[in-house]
Amino acid sequence: MVAAADRGCDARNACAVSRRDRRRRAEVQLINAAAEETTMATIAFIGLGNMGGPMAANLVKAGHKVVAFDLVEASRNQAKADGASIADSAAGAVKGADVVVTMLPAGKHVLGVWNEVVPAMTKGALIIDSSTIDVESARQAHALAVKHGVLSVDAPVSGGTGGAKGATLTFMCGGDEKAFAAAKPVLESMGKKIVHCGGAGAGQAAKICNNMILGISMIAVSEAFALGEKLGLSHQALFDVASTSSGQCWSLTTYCPVPGPVPTSPANNDYKPGFASALMVKDLTLAQDAAKAAGAATPLGKHAQEIYQSFDAAGQGGVDFSGIIKHVRSLAGKA
């Protein structure tokens, strides 16, 4: 009797194990199906400039079907060569798309394009804006998406053209949890770090705060090297000390504004961008506008804006922002 009971227990345990195995296999199949569905998503990409073009190309490489549009013919031709299909308009690009990505110069352009494409999108689809724009415009774009039953994320980037080409961008995301969860697998095809910063507009807020730090720190590093030159320090000596001491920062260790210590920095390539000084002016201006609207005091941010504006006004807007060291040197004796 005991042996029979034991055999019954063994049989029940075996059935339970079998049921668990079947459930696990079913779960794995669902996960694999979901992954395949993500890989085969149809993505519309609008804005194929220095950043958007390589980002769209990386989506193609990741297995997505990309339908692209840009007003510039050369940009459209490059996207086609990279494997994207080309639409005849922004609205045409988004028809039937699971995801739409925009990468545009300013808030007015984003709102103009979103007003055109969002009504043409499938309800429940996702739109991501990776432009760097003002927070208020980002919030207006989100409100438009909500009105038309579309998920939305503001996801500006950090990493420059190198990050766009290498798919190593950092994305700073604003939007609700559902929209962020839908956007994350797409963004992972274009970047290595995806951060959910909060609700609508939070990605833009994080971006302008980050770039205000970047602009200020690059000027500080440039001033230190300009002073070191006057004091007889070699670039390498100052770098070796500051890069391992309290002066250490990204503007020094990754993007050093003098040639030599960091071979990959634009200083070793005649300050070709990279991240152009005109774009730094744009971001610092966005930071100042946001600070004024929020009632925040950012005196160093304001001064950095003024310094970069002077550099831009001198015809250096197309120079990498690390080239600000040339402007800093020129100020010697003028103070």
N, C-alpha and C positions, 0 to 999 in steps of 0.2 A: 504493500500500500504506500509506504514511504517512498519507495523507488518510483512508483507510478506518479506520485505527487511531484517528485523532483523533476521527472520527465515533463510533466505539465508545465511546471515553472520555467524549465529550460525552453520549452516551445514558446511560451508567452514572451519570455525575454528575447528570444530570437526574432519573434514577430515585431516586438517593439523596436529592436535594433534595425530590423529591415525597414520599418516605417520611417525611422529617423534618417536612414540612409537615403530613402526615396525623397524625403523632404529636402535633405541637403543637396541631392542631385538636382532637384527642381529649382532650388534657390540659386545654385550655380548657373543653371541654364538661363534663369531670368536675368542674373547679373551679366552674363555674357551677351544675352540678347540686347540688354540695355546699352552695354558698351558698344555693340555693333551699331545700334541705332544712332548713338552719339557720333560714332565715326562717320556714318553716312549722312549726317545732317546736311540740309541745304542751307547755305549761309550767303546772304547778300552782304556785300562789303562796299560801302560808299565813301570815297575819299582815299585815293591811291597815291598820296604824295610820298615824301621821304620816309615816313613812318608807316603809313597805311599800306603802301605797296608791299614791303617785306612781310608785314603782318598777314596780309591776304595770302601771300605765297606760302607762308607757314601753315595756314589752314588747309591749303591744297595738299601740302606734304603730309599733313596728318590724316588725310583721307576724306576730308569734307568736299562736297560739291560747292564750289564758290561761284556766285554770279556777281560780277563787279561792275561799278560805274564810277566815272570821274569826268569832270568837264574837260580835262586836258587829254588830248589825243595820245601823246607820248606815254602818259601814265596808263591809259587803257591798253595800249599796245604791249607795254611791259607786263601788265597783269595777264594778258592773253598768252604771252610767251611763258609765263610762270604756271600756266595751266588753268586759269580761271576762264569762265564764260563771260562775255561782255554784253551787258544790257544797253538798250538805247536811251534809257532814262533811269533816274533814281526810283521812281514809282514802278517802272518795269522790272527792276532788279529784285524788288521785295515780294513780288507776287508768288505765293506758294512757298516762301522761305520759312524755315523753322526759326531761324535767327537772323537778325539784321545787325551789322556793326557799322557805326559811323566814326570817321576820323577826319575832323574838319577844323578850320582855322580858329573860329571864335563862336561865341554864344549865338550871335545873329544867324550864322550859317547853320548851326545845329538846329535851331528852332525853325528856320526856313525849310530845311530838308525834312525834319520830323513832321512838320505840318503837311508836307507832301506825301510822305511814305506811310506814316502810322495809320491813316484811314484805309490804306490799301493792304495792310497786313492782315493775316489770318488771326482771328481772335484767339488769345491764349499763346500766341507766338511771343518771342523775346526780342527786345531791341537793346543793344549795348552801345553807349557812346564812350569812346576812348579819347575824345578831344580833351584839351585843357581849356575850360571855360569858367565863367563866373558862376558862383553857387546859385544865384537867383535864376539864371537861365536854365541850369540843370534841373532845378525844382519845377520850373514851368514845363520842361520836357517830360518829366515824370508825370505831372498832372495830365498832360495830353495823352500819354500812354494809358493811364488809368481810365480816362474818359472813353477810350476805344477798346478797352478790354485786353490790353497788351501788357506783358511783363516788361519791366525796364530796369536797367542798371546804368549808373554813371561810373565809368571805370577808366579814369585817366591813368597814364603810364609814367614810369620812370625807367631810364636805361638808355635813352637816346637811340640813334640809328643803329648802333652796334647791337644793342639789345633787341631791336626790332628784327634785324637780320638773323641774329643767333637764337631767337625765341627764348631770350633770358629776361624779358621785361618783368618789372613789378607792376601789378595792377592794384590800384586803390579803389575799392568798390563801395558805392552807395546804392541802397535799395532794400526792399524787404527780403526776408529769409528765402522765400520761395523763388524769387527772381535771381537772387545770388546763387542758390543751389543749381538753378538751370544754367546760369552763365559760367560757373566755375570750370566745367569740363571743356568748354569752348576756349576760355581764356588760358587754360593750361597748355593748349596747342601753340600759344604765342608767348608765354612767359613762364618763369620758374617760381614766382611768389605771388599768390593771390590773397589779398587781405580784405575782409569785409569790415569796413570802417563805421557802418551804421546805416541810417535811413537815407532817403532821397537827398542827394547833394553832398553827402558825407565824403564820398570819394574825391570830389573836387576840393572840398575843404582841406582834406589831408594833403592833396597834391600841392596846393598853393602854400600851405605851411611848410611842407618839406622843401619846396624850391626857394622859399624865402631863406631858410637855413643855408641852402646850397649857395645862393648868390652872396650872402653875407660871408660865409666861410671861404669862398673862393677869393674874395677881395682881401680877407685877412691873411690868407696864405700868400697871396701875391705881394702884399705889403711887407710881409716877413722876408720874402726872398729879395725884394727890392732893397730893404734895409740891410740884409746880409751882404748883398753885393757891395754896398757902400762901405761896409765894415770889413771887407776883405774875406768874407766866408765863401768857400766854394759851395756850389749848389748841392753837391753830393754830401758834404759835411753837414749842412743844415738839414738836409733830408734825413740822413742817418740818425741825427739826434731827434728831430721833431716827430718822425714817423714812429718812434718807439717811446715817446714821452708824452707829456700832457697836451702837446699841440697836435697830436694825431687826429686826423679826420679824413673823410673820403676825398675831399678836394685836394688833399696832400698825397695820400697813399695810392689812390687810383687814378687821379686826374691831375697830377702835379703840373703846375703852369710853366715850368721851365724844362727845357730838353735835358735828357740824360737819365735822371733817377728812375723814371717810370717809362720804359720804352714805348708802351702802347698809348701814352697820352697824346692828345693833339699837338702839344708843344713840339713833338718830334716830327710833325707833319705840317709845319708852317701854319698851325692853328686852324686847319680845315675842320669844320664841324662834322660829326659831333652834335652838339647842341649850340645853335647859333646865338650870338649875343642879343639879336633882335627878339628871339623867343624868351630869353631871360628877362628882357625889358617887359615883355607881355606878362610873364608870370609874376614879376615883382609888382607890376601895376595892378594885376588882379588881387594880389595880397593886400596892397594898400587900399583898394576899393572895398575889400571885405572888412579890413580893419576899421575903416571909417564907418561903414554900415553897422558894424557890431560894437562900436565904441571901444575898440582896443588900441592900446598905445604900442607902436612898433617903430621906434626911432631909428634903430639900425636898419630895419627893412626899408624905411623911407630913404635913408641915406644911400643904401645899396641901389635902390631904384634910380636915384639921381645920378650916381656914378655911371651906371650902365646906360642911362639915357644920354649922357655926355659922350660915351664911347660910341653909341649908335649914331648920334648926331654928327660925329666926326667921320662917318662913312664906314664904320666897322661892324655894322649890324650882321653881316654875313660871316664874320670871324667867329670861331668857337668862343664860348663865353670865358674859357680859361685864358684867352688872349687879353683879358682885362689887365693883366700884368703890364702890358705895353702902355696902357693908359696911366696906370699907377706910377710907372717910371717917369712918364712925361710930366707928372705933377710936381716933381722935385724942383724946389726953388720958387714955386708958384704959391706956396702956402703963406 
